[in-house]
Amino acid sequence: MGGWSNQPLPYRIVRMDIKSLKLDEVYQVEAERISEAARRKESIIHSSGDVRAAGDEVEQTVRDVIAGRLPIRYRTTHGHILDYTGKVSPQLDVIITDNLSSKSLFATSNGTEYAPFESVYAIGEIKSAYDKSKKPIQSFSSTISKIQTDLTRLRTSKHPILSFMVFASSKEFSVEDVSSFYLETPVTQLPSFVCLLEQGTILRGRFLRNDLNEPVFTQYYPCPAIDAKGDENDRWSIIHWCDEPRRAGGNLMFLHLALSEHLLRCAPSVLNLETYLMKSLNWNTGVIFEP
C-alpha cells in the first residue's frame, strides 16, 4: 500500500556564495590608464620632443574616462565656449555640454569645438604632471575669472558651471604652494575641486569639531561657489580618499561622483539659437515684391 512516510527526507545545505565588485579597484584600473598615458608622454618628449602629441594623449585618456561614465544626454569634448555676442573663452581641455538639445556651433578637423555658453555644464583642465614653476592652479583660476568677466550667458540659463582640474602626477605638489592663494582668492574664481590622482582632492568642505575638539570632515561641496554655507566651518582642504594602494582610484571615483551629482541637479539646457544666429544675419538689401 502506498502512503505518506513519517521518515524525514534526506537534504543537503547548498551555500550560495554572493560575489561582490569592489568599485575602488575598478576606478584604480582607470586611474592607471591615465598614469600610463602620462608616462608615455614623458617617453615621447624624451625621444622625439613632440610635446603637443604627448599632451594630447593624456587629455584624451581623461576625457574618455569621463565620457564613458556620463549619461548619453551629456557630451565630453574640448575647445572653446562661445557666447551669443561672438566672444570665445580660452582653450579648455574638457567641456561637458548638453548632447540632446544642442550641438557645437563649429568644430575643427582636430576635434576642437565651439560650444554655446548656455549648453555648458562643466569645464576642466588636464595636466600630466604638476609643475610648480608654472602655477597651474593659479593659471586655471585666471581662465575661470576671464570666462565670468568676458562672456555673457542668456538669462534663461541659470545652472552653475562646475570647474575642475586633473593631475596625473603630482610629485611636486605641496599644500604650502597654494594655501595662501586659496585663502586670498574668492571662491567663485577657484576650481570647484582639483584631483591630484597620486595624493588627494582639493575641495571645499564642512568641518565640525568632536568632543576632543578635533576637526571632523562632514560634507563636501561639488560646486562650492553655490553650495557652501559660507561660515567659518567651511574650509578648503586636501582629502585623501581610500588607502594608499588604491588612492588614485579613490580620487578618480570622487571626480565621477562630483560630476554626476552636479549634473543631476542642473536643469536640462534647451538652447535657443535665434539669439546666436540673428546676431550674424544683418539685412543688407533686397527686393520687395510689387503687385
PALUM-697781 format. One record per residue: chain; x, z, y of N, C-alpha, C, O in turn; residue in one letter. Coordinates in steps of 0.1 Angstrom, whole numbers, plus 2048, in hexadecimal, padded with zeros to 3 digits. Each point is the difference from the previous one (the first is absolute). Layout:
N
   mol   n_px   n_pz   n_py   ca_px   ca_pz   ca_py   c_px   c_pz   c_py   o_px   o_pz   o_py   type
     A      X      Z      Y       X       Z       Y      X      Z      Y      X      Z      Y      a
...
***
This chain:
291
   mol   n_px   n_pz   n_py   ca_px   ca_pz   ca_py   c_px   c_pz   c_py   o_px   o_pz   o_py   type
     A    808    800    7F4     7F8     800     80C    809    800    80D    809    808    801      m
     A    7F4    7EF    808     807     800     80C    7FB    80B    80A    7F5    804    7FE      g
     A    813    800    80B     7FB     809     80A    80C    805    809    80B    7FB    7FF      g
     A    7F1    80D    80A     80A     805     80A    809    80A    7F9    7FC    808    7F8      w
     A    811    7F8    80A     80A     80A     7FB    803    80A    80A    801    7FD    80C      s
     A    800    80F    7F0     804     80B     809    80F    801    802    805    808    807      n
     A    803    7EF    7F2     80E     801     801    805    7F9    80D    7FB    7F6    804      q
     A    80E    811    804     804     7FA     80C    808    7F3    7FE    807    7FE    7F6      p
     A    7F7    7F8    813     806     7F3     7FF    80F    802    805    802    807    809      l
     A    807    7F1    7F1     80E     801     805    801    7F9    80D    7F9    7F6    803      p
     A    80F    80F    806     802     7FA     80D    80F    802    804    807    808    7FA      y
     A    7FD    7F0    810     80D     802     805    7FF    7FF    80F    7F8    7F9    806      r
     A    811    80E    801     801     800     80F    808    7F4    804    80B    7FE    7FC      i
     A    7EF    7FA    80D     807     7F4     806    804    804    80E    7F7    802    808      v
     A    815    7FE    7FB     805     803     80D    801    7F4    809    807    7F6    7FC      r
     A    7F3    80A    80F     801     7F5     809    80A    803    80B    7FE    809    808      m
     A    80D    7EF    7F8     80A     802     80A    7FC    7F9    80D    7FF    7F4    800      d
     A    800    813    80A     7FC     7FA     80D    80D    7FD    807    808    809    804      i
     A    7FA    7EA    7FF     80C     7FC     807    7FE    800    80F    7F5    7FF    805      k
     A    816    803    802     7FF     801     80E    80A    7F6    807    80A    7FD    7FA      s
     A    7F3    7FF    812     809     7F8     807    806    808    80C    7F8    805    808      l
     A    815    7FC    7F9     806     807     80B    802    7F6    80C    809    7F8    7FF      k
     A    7EF    80A    80B     800     7F7     80B    80D    800    808    805    7F6    805      l
     A    802    816    7FB     80C     801     807    80B    7F7    7FA    809    7FA    806      d
     A    7F6    804    7EC     809     7F7     7F9    7FD    7F1    804    809    7F8    801      e
     A    7EA    805    800     7FC     7F3     804    806    7FC    80D    806    7F5    802      v
     A    7F8    814    808     805     7FD     80D    810    800    801    806    7FA    808      y
     A    800    80E    7EF     80E     800     800    806    7F3    7FC    80A    7FB    805      q
     A    7EF    7FE    7F1     804     7F3     7FC    800    7F6    80C    809    7F8    802      v
     A    7EC    809    806     7FF     7F8     80C    80A    803    80A    806    7F7    807      e
     A    7FD    816    7FB     80B     804     809    80D    7FA    7FC    808    7FD    808      a
     A    7FB    803    7EB     80C     7FB     7FB    801    7F1    803    80B    7FA    802      e
     A    7EA    7FF    7FD     800     7F1     804    805    7FF    80E    808    7F7    803      r
     A    7F3    811    806     804     7FF     80E    80F    804    802    807    7F9    807      i
     A    7FD    811    7F2     80E     804     801    809    7F5    7FA    80B    7FE    805      s
     A    7F1    7FC    7F0     808     7F5     7FA    801    7F4    80A    80B    7FA    801      e
     A    7EA    803    806     801     7F6     80A    80A    803    80B    807    7F7    805      a
     A    7F9    816    7FF     80A     804     80A    80E    7FF    7FB    809    7FC    808      a
     A    7F9    807    7EC     80E     7FF     7FA    804    7F1    7FF    80B    7FD    803      r
     A    7EB    7FA    7FA     803     7F2     800    804    7FB    80E    808    7F7    801      r
     A    7F1    80F    809     803     7FC     80E    80F    803    803    807    7F7    805      k
     A    7FD    815    7F7     80E     803     803    80A    7F7    7F9    80A    7FC    805      e
     A    7F2    800    7EF     809     7F7     7F8    800    7F2    807    80A    7FA    800      s
     A    7EA    801    804     800     7F3     807    808    800    80D    807    7F7    802      i
     A    7F8    814    805     807     800     80D    80F    800    7FE    807    7F9    807      i
     A    7FD    80F    7EF     80F     800     7FD    805    7F3    7FA    80C    7FD    803      h
     A    7EC    7FC    7F6     805     7F4     7FA    7FE    7F3    808    808    7F7    800      s
     A    7ED    809    808     7FD     7F4     808    7FE    802    80F    801    7F6    808      s
     A    7FC    816    7FB     7FD     803     80E    7F2    7FC    805    7FE    800    80C      g
     A    7FA    7FB    7EB     7F2     7FC     804    7F7    80C    802    7F9    804    7F7      d
     A    808    802    815     7F9     80C     803    7F1    7FE    800    7F8    808    7FB      v
     A    803    7ED    80B     7F2     7FD     801    7FA    7FF    7F2    7F5    807    7FE      r
     A    810    7F1    7F9     7FB     7FF     7F3    7FF    80D    7F8    7F6    803    7F9      a
     A    815    805    809     800     80D     7F9    7F5    809    805    7FA    807    7F8      a
     A    805    7F9    815     7F5     809     806    7F2    7FC    7FC    7F8    808    7FE      g
     A    806    7EA    802     7F3     7FB     7FC    7FC    805    7F2    7F4    802    7FE      d
     A    816    7FF    7F9     7FC     804     7F2    7FB    80E    800    7F6    803    7F9      e
     A    810    806    80E     7FC     80E     800    7F2    801    807    7F7    806    7FA      v
     A    807    7F3    811     7F3     800     807    7F5    7FB    7F6    7F5    805    800      e
     A    80E    7EF    7FA     7F6     7FA     7F7    7FC    809    7F4    7F4    801    7FC      q
     A    816    806    7FF     7FD     809     7F5    7F7    80B    804    7F6    804    7F9      t
     A    80C    802    812     7F8     80B     805    7F1    7FB    803    7F7    806    7FC      v
     A    809    7EE    80A     7F2     7FA     803    7F9    7FD    7F3    7F4    802    7FF      r
     A    813    7FA    7F7     7FA     7FD     7F3    7FA    80D    7FA    7F5    800    7FA      d
     A    813    80B    807     7FC     80D     7FA    7F3    804    807    7F7    805    7FA      v
     A    809    7FA    814     7F4     804     808    7F4    7F8    7FC    7F5    805    7FE      i
     A    80D    7EE    803     7F5     7F6     7FE    7FA    802    7F2    7F4    7FF    7FE      a
     A    814    804    7F8     7FB     802     7F2    7F7    80C    7FE    7FA    801    7F6      g
     A    806    808    814     7F8     80C     7FF    7F5    801    809    7F8    80A    800      r
     A    806    7EC    809     7F5     801     809    7F4    7F7    7FC    802    7F6    7F9      l
     A    7F2    80E    80A     7F4     7F8     7FC    801    7F2    806    807    7FD    809      p
     A    7F1    7FA    7F1     801     7F2     804    7FB    7FD    80E    803    7F6    806      i
     A    7F6    813    800     7FB     7FE     80E    80C    801    80A    7FE    7FD    80C      r
     A    80D    807    7F0     80C     801     809    80B    7F7    7FC    802    7FD    7F4      y
     A    806    7FE    815     80B     7F7     7FE    80C    806    806    800    805    80B      r
     A    80B    7FA    7EE     80D     805     804    809    7F5    804    803    7F8    7F7      t
     A    801    807    815     808     7F4     804    80B    805    80A    802    80C    801      t
     A    804    7EB    806     80A     804     80A    800    7F6    80C    7FB    7F4    7FE      h
     A    80A    810    80D     800     7F6     80C    7FD    807    80D    807    80A    803      g
     A    7EF    7F2    804     7FD     805     80D    7F1    803    801    7F7    7FA    7FA      h
     A    806    80F    80F     7F2     802     804    7FD    7F8    80D    809    7FF    809      i
     A    7EC    7FA    7F7     7FC     7F8     80B    7F3    805    806    7F7    803    7F9      l
     A    809    7FF    814     7F4     805     807    7F9    7F4    806    805    7F5    801      d
     A    7EE    80E    804     7F8     7F5     805    805    7F9    80D    7FB    7F6    804      y
     A    80E    811    802     806     7FA     80D    80C    7F7    7FD    805    7FA    809      t
     A    7FF    806    7EA     80B     7F7     7FC    80D    808    7FF    80A    7FA    7FC      g
     A    7F7    813    807     80C     807     7FF    803    804    7F1    7F7    802    7F8      k
     A    816    7FE    805     804     803     7F2    809    80C    7FF    807    803    80A      v
     A    7F8    804    7EB     809     80C     7FE    80D    7FC    7FB    803    7F4    7FD      s
     A    807    815    803     80D     7FE     7F9    7FD    7FD    7F2    7F6    802    7FA      p
     A    815    7F9    7FF     7FF     7FD     7F2    7FD    80D    7F8    807    80A    802      q
     A    7F0    7F5    7F4     7FD     80C     7F8    802    7FC    7F1    7FB    7F5    7FC      l
     A    80B    814    7FD     803     7FE     7F2    7F3    800    7F7    7FF    7FA    7F6      d
     A    7F8    80F    80E     7F3     801     7F9    7F5    800    809    800    808    80A      v
     A    7F6    7F0    7F3     7F3     801     808    7F5    800    7F5    7FF    7F7    7F8      i
     A    7F9    813    808     7F5     801     7F7    7F3    7FD    808    7FD    807    80A      i
     A    7FD    7EE    7F2     7F5     7FA     808    7F4    7FE    7F7    801    800    7F4      t
     A    7F3    7FD    813     7F4     7FD     7F8    802    7F3    7F9    806    7F6    805      d
     A    7F4    809    7EF     802     7F4     7F8    7F3    7F9    7FD    800    7F5    7FB      n
     A    7F5    811    809     7F3     7FA     7FD    7F9    7F9    80C    7FB    7F5    7FF      l
     A    806    812    80D     7F9     7FA     80B    809    7F9    80B    7FB    7FA    809      s
     A    812    807    7F4     809     7F9     80A    80D    7FC    7F9    804    806    7F6      s
     A    802    7F0    80F     80D     7FB     7FB    80A    7FF    80C    7FC    801    80C      k
     A    810    7FE    7F1     80A     7FE     80B    7FD    7F3    807    7FB    7F6    7FA      s
     A    808    80A    813     7FD     7F4     808    80B    7F5    7FF    7FE    7F5    803      l
     A    80E    810    7F8     80B     7F6     7FF    80A    806    7F6    802    80C    800      f
     A    804    7EB    7F8     80A     804     7F6    80B    7F6    800    7FD    7F4    800      a
     A    80F    811    7FF     80C     7F6     800    803    7FD    7F1    7FA    806    7F7      t
     A    810    7F1    807     803     7FC     7F2    807    80C    7F8    800    7FF    7F4      s
     A    806    80B    813     806     80A     7F9    7F7    80C    7FE    804    80B    7FB      n
     A    7EF    7F4    808     7F6     80A     7FD    7FE    809    80C    7F7    809    7FF      g
     A    810    7F6    80C     7FD     808     80C    7F2    7FD    805    7FD    7F4    802      t
     A    7FB    816    800     7F2     7FE     805    7FE    806    80D    806    80A    804      e
     A    7F0    7F1    803     7FB     806     80D    7F2    805    7FD    7F6    7F8    800      y
     A    809    815    7FF     7F3     806     7FC    7F8    805    80D    806    806    809      a
     A    7ED    7F7    7F8     7F8     805     80B    801    80F    801    7FE    807    7F5      p
     A    803    7FE    816     802     80F     802    7F5    808    7FA    802    80A    7FA      f
     A    7F1    7F1    808     7F5     808     7FB    7FF    801    7F1    7F9    809    7FB      e
     A    80E    7EE    7FE     7FF     800     7F1    80B    809    7FA    801    801    7F3      s
     A    808    804    815     80C     808     7FB    7FD    80E    7FE    7FA    807    809      v
     A    809    7FF    7EB     7FE     80E     7FD    80C    808    7FF    800    80C    803      y
     A    80C    7EE    7FA     80C     807     7FF    80C    7F7    802    7FF    7F4    7FD      a
     A    80C    812    808     80C     7F8     802    80C    808    7FA    7FF    80C    7FF      i
     A    80B    7ED    7FD     80C     807     7FA    80D    7FA    802    801    7F4    803      g
     A    809    814    7FC     80E     7FB     801    807    804    7F3    7FF    80B    7FC      e
     A    809    7EC    7FF     807     802     7F3    80F    7FE    802    804    7F6    806      i
     A    803    814    7F5     80F     7FF     801    806    803    7F2    7FB    809    7F9      k
     A    80F    7EF    804     807     803     7F3    808    80D    800    801    807    7F6      s
     A    804    7FD    816     808     80C     802    7FE    806    80E    7FE    7F8    809      a
     A    803    815    7F8     7FF     806     80D    80E    800    806    80A    805    7FB      y
     A    7F7    7F4    810     80C     7FE     808    7FF    809    80C    7F9    7FC    80A      d
     A    80E    80F    7F6     7FF     80A     80B    804    7FA    80D    7F9    803    80B      k
     A    810    7F4    7F6     805     7FA     80C    7F6    7F7    807    800    7FF    80C      s
     A    7F6    7FC    7EC     7F6     7F7     806    7F4    807    804    7F7    7FA    806      k
     A    808    813    7F8     7F4     808     803    7F3    7F8    7FD    7F8    7FD    809      k
     A    806    801    7EA     7F4     7F7     7FC    7F3    806    803    7F6    7F9    804      p
     A    808    814    7FB     7F3     807     802    7FD    7FF    80F    7F5    7FD    804      i
     A    815    805    805     7FE     7FF     80E    7FD    7F2    804    7F7    7FD    808      q
     A    80F    7F9    7F1     7FD     7F2     803    7F2    7FC    7FC    7F9    7F9    808      s
     A    803    80C    7ED     7F2     7FC     7FC    7F6    807    809    7F5    7FB    802      f
     A    80E    811    802     7F7     807     80A    7FE    7F8    80D    7F6    800    806      s
     A    815    7F9    7FE     800     7F7     80C    7F6    7F5    7FD    7F9    7FC    809      s
     A    808    7FE    7EB     7F7     7F6     7FC    7F1    804    801    7F7    7F9    805      t
     A    806    813    7F5     7F3     806     801    7FB    801    80E    7F5    7FC    803      i
     A    814    80A    805     7FC     802     80E    7FE    7F2    807    7F6    7FF    809      s
     A    812    7F7    7F4     7FE     7F3     806    7F3    7FA    7FD    7F9    7FA    808      k
     A    803    807    7EB     7F3     7FB     7FB    7F4    807    808    7F7    7F9    804      i
     A    80A    814    7FD     7F6     808     807    7FF    7FC    80F    7F5    800    806      q
     A    816    7FD    800     801     7FD     80E    7FC    7F2    804    7F9    7FD    809      t
     A    80D    7F9    7EF     7FF     7F2     804    7F4    7F9    7FA    7FB    7F6    806      d
     A    800    80E    7EE     7F6     7F8     7FA    7F2    807    802    7FF    80C    802      l
     A    7F7    7EC    7FE     7F2     804     803    7F7    7FD    7F4    7FF    7F5    7FB      t
     A    7F9    815    801     7F6     7FE     7F5    7F2    7FF    806    7FE    807    80A      r
     A    7FA    7F2    7F0     7F2     7FF     805    7FA    80E    7FD    803    807    7F6      l
     A    7F3    7FD    813     7FB     80D     7FF    7F7    802    7F3    7FD    80B    7FC      r
     A    7FF    7EA    7FE     7F8     801     7F4    808    805    7F4    7FB    805    7F6      t
     A    813    7FB    80B     808     805     7F5    805    80E    804    807    802    80A      s
     A    7F5    808    7EE     803     80E     803    809    807    7F6    805    80B    803      k
     A    7FE    7EF    7F2     808     807     7F6    80F    802    805    805    7F7    806      h
     A    801    814    7F7     80E     802     803    809    7F8    7F8    7FC    7FC    7F4      p
     A    810    801    810     80A     7F9     7F9    80B    809    7FB    806    807    808      i
     A    7FB    7FA    7EB     80A     809     7FA    80E    7F8    800    800    7F4    7FE      l
     A    80A    814    804     80E     7FA     801    809    808    7F6    7FF    80C    800      s
     A    80A    7ED    7F9     809     807     7F7    80D    7F9    7FE    801    7F4    804      f
     A    809    813    7F7     80D     7FA     7FD    803    803    7F1    7FC    80B    7FB      m
     A    80C    7ED    7FF     805     802     7F2    80F    7FD    800    805    7F5    805      v
     A    803    815    7F7     80E     7FE     7FE    803    801    7F1    7FE    80A    7FA      f
     A    808    7EB    800     803     800     7F2    80B    80A    7FD    801    807    7F6      a
     A    809    7FA    813     80B     809     7FF    801    808    80D    7FF    7FB    80B      s
     A    804    812    7F4     800     809     80C    80C    80A    7FF    7FF    80B    805      s
     A    80C    7F0    7F6     80C     809     7FE    805    805    80E    805    80C    800      k
     A    7FA    7EC    80A     805     804     80D    7F6    809    808    804    806    80B      e
     A    7F0    7FB    7F0     7F6     807     808    802    810    800    803    805    7F6      f
     A    7FB    801    815     7FF     80E     801    7F5    804    80B    7FF    7F9    809      s
     A    7FB    812    7F5     7F5     804     809    805    802    80E    7F9    7FD    809      v
     A    813    807    7F8     806     803     80E    801    7F3    808    800    800    80C      e
     A    800    7F4    7ED     801     7F3     807    7F3    7FD    808    801    7FA    80B      d
     A    7F4    80B    7F1     7F3     7FC     805    7F7    80C    805    7F6    7FD    807      v
     A    80E    80F    7F6     7F7     80B     804    7FD    801    80F    7F4    802    803      s
     A    816    7FD    805     7FD     801     80E    7F8    7F4    805    7F7    801    809      s
     A    80B    7F3    7F2     7F8     7F4     803    7F2    802    7FD    7F7    7FD    808      f
     A    806    809    7EC     7F2     802     7FC    7F9    80B    809    7F5    7FE    803      y
     A    813    80C    801     7FA     80B     808    7FD    7FB    80E    7F8    806    807      l
     A    810    7F0    7FE     7FF     7FC     80E    7F7    7F4    802    7FC    7FC    80B      e
     A    800    7FD    7EA     7F9     7F3     801    7F1    803    7FD    7FD    807    7F6      t
     A    7FA    7F3    812     7F1     801     7FD    7FD    7FC    7F2    805    7F6    7FB      p
     A    7F2    811    7FE     7FC     7FD     7F3    7FB    7F1    7FE    803    7FA    7F6      v
     A    7F6    801    814     7FB     7F3     800    80B    7F5    7FF    7FD    7F5    7FB      t
     A    80F    80E    809     80B     7F6     800    809    801    7F4    809    7F8    7FF      q
     A    7F4    812    7F8     808     802     7F4    7FA    7F9    7F4    7F3    7FF    800      l
     A    815    7FD    7F6     7FA     7FB     7F4    7F7    80B    7F9    803    80C    801      p
     A    7F2    7F0    7FA     7F7     80A     7F9    807    807    7F5    7FE    80C    7FF      s
     A    80B    7ED    7FA     809     807     7F6    80B    7F7    7FD    800    7F4    802      f
     A    80B    812    7F9     80C     7F9     7FD    804    803    7F1    802    80C    7FD      v
     A    7FE    7EA    7FB     803     802     7F2    80F    7FE    7FD    805    7F4    800      c
     A    803    817    7FE     80E     7FF     7FC    800    802    7F1    800    80B    7FB      l
     A    800    7E9    7FE     7FE     801     7F1    808    80A    7F9    7FC    807    7F7      l
     A    811    7FA    80D     809     809     7F9    7FE    80F    803    804    809    7F9      e
     A    7F6    7FA    813     800     80D     805    7F2    806    801    7FD    80A    7FA      q
     A    7FA    7F0    80E     7F3     805     802    7F9    7F8    80A    804    7F5    804      g
     A    7F1    811    802     7F7     7F9     809    7FF    808    80D    7FD    80C    800      t
     A    807    7EE    80B     7FE     806     80D    7F1    7FE    804    7FC    7F5    801      i
     A    7FD    816    801     7F2     7FF     804    7FC    80C    809    808    809    801      l
     A    7EC    7F6    804     7FB     80B     808    7F6    807    7F8    7F7    7FA    7FA      r
     A    80B    813    804     7F7     808     7F7    7FD    80E    807    805    803    80A      g
     A    7F2    804    7EF     7FB     80D     804    807    80B    7F8    800    7FF    7F4      r
     A    806    80A    813     807     80B     7F9    7FA    80D    804    7FF    803    80C      f
     A    7FD    805    7EB     7FB     80E     802    809    80A    7FA    809    7FC    7F8      l
     A    7F6    810    80C     809     80B     7FB    7F9    808    7F5    7F4    803    801      r
     A    814    800    7F5     7FA     809     7F5    803    80F    804    804    803    80B      n
     A    7F9    806    7EB     802     80E     803    80E    804    802    802    80A    807      d
     A    807    7EE    7F5     80F     803     802    805    7F9    80D    80C    7FF    803      l
     A    7EA    7FB    805     803     7F9     80C    809    7F3    7FE    808    7FC    808      n
     A    7F6    7FF    7EC     807     7F3     7FC    7F7    7F4    803    7F4    801    7FD      e
     A    812    7F4    808     7F7     7F5     802    7FC    7F9    7F3    807    7FF    7F7      p
     A    7EC    7FE    809     7FA     7F9     7F4    7FA    7F3    804    7F7    800    80A      v
     A    80D    7F5    7F0     7FA     7F3     803    7F2    7FF    7FB    7FE    801    7F3      f
     A    7F8    7FD    815     7F3     800     7FC    7F8    7F2    801    7F6    7FE    7FA      t
     A    80F    7F9    80F     7F9     7F4     803    80A    7F6    806    808    803    808      q
     A    7F6    7F0    7F4     807     7F6     807    7F7    7F7    808    7F4    7FF    7FD      y
     A    811    7F9    80C     7F8     7F7     808    804    7F2    7FE    80B    7FD    805      y
     A    7ED    7FB    7F5     804     7F2     7FD    803    7F8    80E    809    7F8    801      p
     A    7EE    80B    808     801     7FA     80E    800    80B    80A    7F6    802    806      c
     A    815    804    7FC     801     80D     808    7FB    7FE    80F    7FB    809    806      p
     A    807    7EB    7FF     7FB     7FE     80E    7F1    802    801    7FB    803    80B      a
     A    7FE    7FC    7EA     7F1     801     801    7FC    80D    7F9    7F7    807    805      i
     A    810    7FD    7F0     7FB     80B     7F7    805    80D    804    7F9    80A    7FE      d
     A    813    7F7    807     806     80D     803    7F7    809    80A    7FB    7FB    809      a
     A    805    812    7F4     7F8     809     808    807    803    80D    7FA    803    80B      k
     A    813    7FC    7F5     808     801     80D    804    80E    804    804    802    80B      g
     A    7FB    808    7EC     804     80D     804    80E    803    7FA    806    7F7    7FA      d
     A    7FF    815    807     80D     804     7FC    802    7FF    7F1    80C    801    7FB      e
     A    7EA    7FE    7FD     801     800     7F2    802    7F2    7FB    804    7FE    7F4      n
     A    7FB    7F8    814     803     7F2     7FC    80F    7FD    804    804    801    80B      d
     A    803    7FC    7EB     80F     7FE     802    805    7F3    7F8    7FA    7FD    7F6      r
     A    810    7FD    810     807     7F5     7F9    809    806    7F6    806    80B    803      w
     A    7FB    7EF    7F1     809     806     7F6    804    7F5    7F6    7FA    7F5    800      s
     A    810    80D    7F7     802     7F7     7F5    7FC    808    7F4    806    80A    7FD      i
     A    7F1    7F0    7FB     7FB     805     7F4    807    7FA    7F4    800    7F3    7FF      i
     A    804    815    7F8     807     7FA     7F3    7F5    800    7F5    7FD    80B    7FA      h
     A    7FE    7E9    803     7F6     7FF     7F6    806    800    7F2    80B    7F9    7FE      w
     A    7F0    80D    7F9     804     800     7F1    80E    805    7FF    808    803    809      c
     A    7FC    7FF    7EA     80D     805     7FD    80B    7F5    801    7FC    7F4    801      d
     A    810    80F    800     80B     7F7     803    800    7F3    7F7    802    7F6    806      e
     A    7FC    80B    7ED     801     7F4     7F8    7F6    7F5    804    802    7F4    7FF      p
     A    7F2    811    806     7F6     7F6     804    7FC    801    80F    7F4    7FD    803      r
     A    815    807    805     7FD     802     80E    7FC    7F3    807    7F7    800    808      r
     A    811    7F6    7F5     7FD     7F3     806    7F2    7FB    7FC    7F8    7FB    809      a
     A    804    807    7EB     7F2     7FD     7FC    7F6    808    807    7F5    7FB    804      g
     A    80E    812    7FE     7F7     808     807    7FE    7FC    80F    7F4    800    805      g
     A    817    7FC    801     7FE     7FB     80E    7F9    7F3    801    7F8    7FE    809      n
     A    80A    7F9    7ED     7F8     7F4     800    7F1    803    7FD    7F8    7F9    805      l
     A    806    811    7F3     7F2     803     7FD    7F9    805    80C    7F4    7FD    803      m
     A    813    80B    806     7FA     804     80C    7FD    7F4    809    7F6    800    807      f
     A    813    7F7    7FA     7FE     7F4     808    7F3    7F9    7FC    7F8    7FD    809      l
     A    806    801    7EA     7F3     7FA     7FB    7F4    809    804    7F6    7FB    804      h
     A    80C    812    7FA     7F5     809     803    7FC    800    80F    7F4    7FF    803      l
     A    816    802    806     7FD     800     80E    7F9    7F3    804    7F7    800    808      a
     A    80F    7F4    7F3     7FA     7F3     804    7F1    7FF    7FB    7F7    7FC    808      l
     A    807    808    7EC     7F3     800     7FA    7F6    808    807    7F4    7FC    803      s
     A    810    810    801     7F8     80A     807    7FC    7FA    80E    7F5    802    804      e
     A    815    7F9    802     7FE     7FA     80E    7F6    7F4    7FF    7F6    800    808      h
     A    80C    7F7    7EF     7F8     7F4     7FF    7F1    804    7FC    7F7    7FA    804      l
     A    808    810    7F4     7F3     805     7FB    7F7    804    80C    7F4    7FF    800      l
     A    813    807    80A     7F9     806     80C    7FD    7F5    80B    7F9    803    809      r
     A    80E    7F2    7F6     7FE     7F5     80A    7F4    7F8    7FD    7FE    7FB    7F5      c
     A    7FA    803    816     7F5     7F7     7FE    804    7F2    7FE    80B    7FC    806      a
     A    7EE    7FC    7F2     804     7F2     7FE    801    7F8    80D    7F8    802    809      p
     A    812    7F6    7F8     803     7F9     80D    7F9    7F2    7FF    804    7F8    7F7      s
     A    7F3    805    812     7FA     7F3     801    804    7F9    80D    7FC    804    80B      v
     A    80D    7F2    7F3     806     7FA     80C    7F7    7F5    806    7FC    7F7    7F9      l
     A    802    80A    814     7F9     7F5     807    80B    7F8    807    806    804    80A      n
     A    7FC    7F0    7F1     80A     7F7     805    7FD    7F9    80D    808    7FA    806      l
     A    7EB    808    7FF     7FD     7F9     80C    809    804    80C    804    7F7    807      e
     A    7FF    816    7FA     809     804     80B    80D    7FA    7FF    806    7FD    80A      t
     A    800    802    7EA     80D     7FA     7FE    800    7F2    803    809    7FB    808      y
     A    7ED    7FD    7F2     801     7F2     802    7FB    7FB    80D    806    7F6    805      l
     A    7F1    810    801     7FB     7FC     80D    80A    802    80B    800    7F9    80A      m
     A    80A    810    7F4     80A     801     80A    809    7F4    801    806    7FD    80A      k
     A    7FA    7FB    7EB     809     7F4     800    7F7    7F3    802    806    7F6    802      s
     A    7ED    80B    7FD     7F8     7F5     803    7FC    7FF    80E    7F5    805    804      l
     A    813    7F5    804     7FE     7FE     80E    7F9    7F2    803    805    7F6    7FB      n
     A    7F0    80A    80C     7F9     7F4     803    808    7F8    80A    803    804    80B      w
     A    800    7F0    7F1     808     7F7     808    7F7    7F6    807    7FF    800    80C      n
     A    7FB    7F7    7EC     7F7     7F6     806    7F7    7FB    7F5    801    804    7F4      t
     A    7F5    7F5    810     7F6     7FB     7F6    7F7    7F6    807    801    7FD    80C      g
     A    7F6    7FE    7EC     7F6     7F6     805    7F2    805    7FD    7FD    803    7F5      v
     A    7FB    7FE    815     7F2     805     7FF    7F7    7F4    7FB    801    7F5    806      i
     A    7F7    80D    7F0     7F7     7F5     7FB    7F5    7FF    80A    7F8    809    802      f
     A    807    7EB    804     7F5     7FD     80A    7F5    7F9    7F9    802    7F9    7F6      e
     A    7F1    80A    80E     7F5     7F9     7FB    800    7F1    803    7F7    7F9    7FC      p
***
